[in-house]
């Protein structure tokens, strides 16, 4: 694949990082590289402090701006096709394929849904994110008034988000609530990631069992809050981790020896339905996205309504 255009990472130095050398700060903040790696980048002139080339022995002071001019690199291959689900002058909804990151992070910059959508809609701003391994609906704002209106509705919990997932095991109840708190916990490679944590923020998911299979269950999950990796964490906390999830295990945490990252794929999770009041017209807007075959019912339990997702 061709190289991307490179990128400038900018950060202003505050409190706890003051007094560190440049490579020590970078190694502590960006754990994918060692101090020796950062010294090599410093020698190549990639690191600037307040616009001037930095040197390894410089001690950081509060308020200075550090810039890493990352040279062009080859990004991991991803599925790049997305489907347009809804469009008007204010909003845009698309179907993201599993494996495509929503926004730049880690080694992804141009191989992201945001970059692809902005190729046609340069004004588009994502109003929420899906994990890289999650497929389904992503809503974008095309205007400031739309962004402001939808974000306010999300804070008031007036936007309905419903997902399909394949969970391990066979829950004893046809429906149940999960309210395990979610917050940052130590991770050996990234410093911290979000997982089940007593000190975390309140989170609530409503789970309905649609179908029990031999060793797994097709479930529908409505999230009342929007914590990072909420469904993966909550189903694991309930004793039913997503089938194929390389990270989260029963209890909502992960093994201390894991090398898995939150962006690793393998599980089946799909944003199937989004319902909200249009931020400009006030009309009720419902967007559906057909799930992949593995997340469709294999037998009919109830008569199918006209707007029912298979």
N, C-alpha and C positions, 0 to 999 in steps of 0.2 A: 504493500500500500504506500501511497505517497506520504511524505512528511506533512504535518500540519504547519501552521504559521508561527509556532512558538507562543509564549505568553509571559507577561510580567506579573509576578505575585508581589503584592504590596502589603506591608504591615507596619503599624506605628508601635514603637517600643513603649511599654508601660511598666509600672511598678515592679512586679516580681522578676522581670527579665533584665532590668537595669543592673549593670555590674557584670554581666556575662560577656565573654568574648563572642564574636560573630559566629564562629563555627559551633560553639557550645550552645548558643541560643537556637540556631537552625536545627541542630541535631535533637534538641529537646522538643522543639515545636513540630518538626517534620520527621517523624521516626522512621520513615522509609530509607533514610540515608544516615550514615555515620558521620562523626566529626571529620574523619579523613576524607570522606566523599565531599563534604562541604568545603574543606580546605582546597581540594582540587578545583572546585568551581570558583572559589575566590581567586586562585592563581590564574584562571582563564578570564577573569574580569567580569563574571556573570553577576556578582553581588555589588550593589551600590548602597551607600549610606548618604541620605540627603543629596543624591545625584552624583556623588563622587565614588570612585572605585574603592571598595572596602579592602582591608588587610586583616589577616587572621588574628593578630594580637590586639586589635582595637576593642576597647571595652565599651559596651553600649550604654548610652545615657537616655533617660526618660525623654520622650517626645520626638526622637529622631525617626526618620522614615527609612525602612530597609526595603530594598527591591531586589528580587531575584529575576533576572532576565533569562528565563529558561529557553534554551535554543529549540528549534523545531524538532519534533520527535514523531516516531511512528506509533500511532495509537492501536490498541487491541481491536481486532475485527469485531463488528457488531451487526445485527440486523438493522437496516436503515430505512425500511419501508414503514410508513405509518398511514393510518386511514383517517380521513376527515369525517367526523360524526355530526358536527354542528357548526354553523358559521352565521354571524350577523355583524353589524357594524361595531359591536362592543365586545362580543365574546367569541371564542373559538374553542371547540372541543375536538380532541383527536384520540385515536386508539394507539397506545404505545405497545410495541411488541416486547415480550420478555427478552431480556438481554441487552436492551438499549437503555443507557442511563438517561434520566430526565434532564439533568443539568451537569455542567462541568464539575469534575471531582477526580482526585487521584490522577490516573493516567489518561483520562478522557477530557477532551476539549471540543473538538469538532464532531466526533462520533457521539453526539448527544441529541436527544429529541429537541432541546431548545435550539441548537444550531440548525438542525434540519428545518424546523418550523419557521425560524426567522429567515431562512433562505427565501421563503415565499411571503411571510408576514413579518417584516422586520420590527414592527411595533409590538409584537406579542410578548407578554410576560406571564410565566406560569403562576397559577394561583395556589398550587399545592404540588407535591412531588410523589412519585411512586418509586419504590426501590427498583434497582436495576433488574432483578429477577421477576418483578411484578408486571403484569400486562394490564391493559384496559384504559379507562378514561382519564385523560389529563385535561384540565380546563385552563384556558389562557384568557387573559384580559387584553383587549386591543386599545382600550382607552383608560385614562386615569380614573374617570368616574366609575367605570366598570370594576376596576381593581379595588378602589376604595369601598364600593358597595358590597362586593362579594367578600372581601376580607372582614368587613364589619359583620356581615351575616354569619361568617364562620366563627367569629369570636362569640356571637350570640347562640351558636350551635343551631342555626337555622338552615344549614346545608346538610342534606342527607347523603351519606356515602355508604354504599353497600357493596360488599365483595363476595366472591366465591373462592373457596379454598379446599384443598384436599388434606385433611387432617389424619394423623395416624390414630389407630385404635377406634373403639366404638363407644362414644359417650353414652352414659346411662340415661341421661335426660334428653328429650327432644329439643329443649331450648334451655339456655342458661346464660348468666351474666358473668363477666370477668372484670374485676376492678383492681387488679394488681398494679401497684404504682410502678412507674417506669422512669429511670434516670441514668446518668452516666455511671459506669462501673469500670474498674481497671481492665485493660486489654493488653496482652503482651506485645502486640505489634503496633497498635494505634494509640496507646496511652489510655484512652477511654472509649467506650462505645455505649450505646443505650441498651439496657436490659432491665429485667425485674430488679427493683431496688426499694427497700423500705423507706429510703430517703428521697425517692424520686417523686415525680409529679403525679397527681391523680389522673387515672385513665379508665375509660369504661367502654367495653365492647359487649354487644348483644349477639349471641350466637344461636342459630337455628340449624338443626340437623335436617338436611334435605333427603339424605339417602345414606344408608349403612351398607358398606360393601364387605368383602371378606375380612380385610385387615385395616381398612381405612374408611373414613366417612367424608361425604360431600357436605360441606357446611356453607351457610350464608352468614356473613358477619356485618353487622352495622356498627360503625364506630361513632361514639358520641364525642370523643376527643381525638386529637390528631398527633399523638406522640410518635417519635421515630420508631419504625418497625413494630408498631403497636400490635397488629394482628399476629405476626410471627411470635412475639413475646407472649401475648395473652393466651394463644392456643397452647403454647409450650407450658405456660404457667398452669393451665387447666389440665395438664397431663396428656395433651394431644398435639405435639409439635407437628408442623407441616411435614408431610411426606417429602423426603429429599432435602430438607433444610440442612445445610452443612454447618450451621453455626448454633442456633438456639436449640436447647435440649429441655427435657422435662424439668419444670420448675421455673422456666423463663430465663435461665442463665445459659452459660456455656462452659465447656471444659477449660480449666486454667492452662492446659497445654495446647489449646487449639491454635492452628495456623489459619483458620477460616476468617474471612472478613465479611462485614455486613453486605457488601456488594456481590458476593459470590452467589451464583445461581444454583438451580437444581430443584427448587420447590415449585408448587403450583398455587399461585395467588393472582386473582384477576379482579380489577375494579369494574363491576358489572352495571352499576346504576348510580346516577348522580341526579339529585333533585334539589332545586332551589328556586327562589323568586328572582326573576330577571332584575338586575340592579337598575335598569333604566326604564323598562316598560312595565315592571311589576307583574308580568305574566308568570304563571307557574311553568317552569322549564324542567322537563325530565329527559335525561339523556341515557340511552341504553347502549351497551356494547356486548355483543354475543361472546360468551366465554369459549375458550378452546375446548375441543372434544372431551378431554379428560375431566373437565369441570361442568359437563352437562349431565342432566339426569339420564339414567339408563332405563328407568321405568317411571310411569306416570302415577303419582300418588293422589293427585287432585286434578279436576278438569282444568285445562289450560286457559287462562284469561288472555284476552287480546294483546295486552302489553306485558305478558309474562315472559321472562327470559327462559330459554330452554334449560 
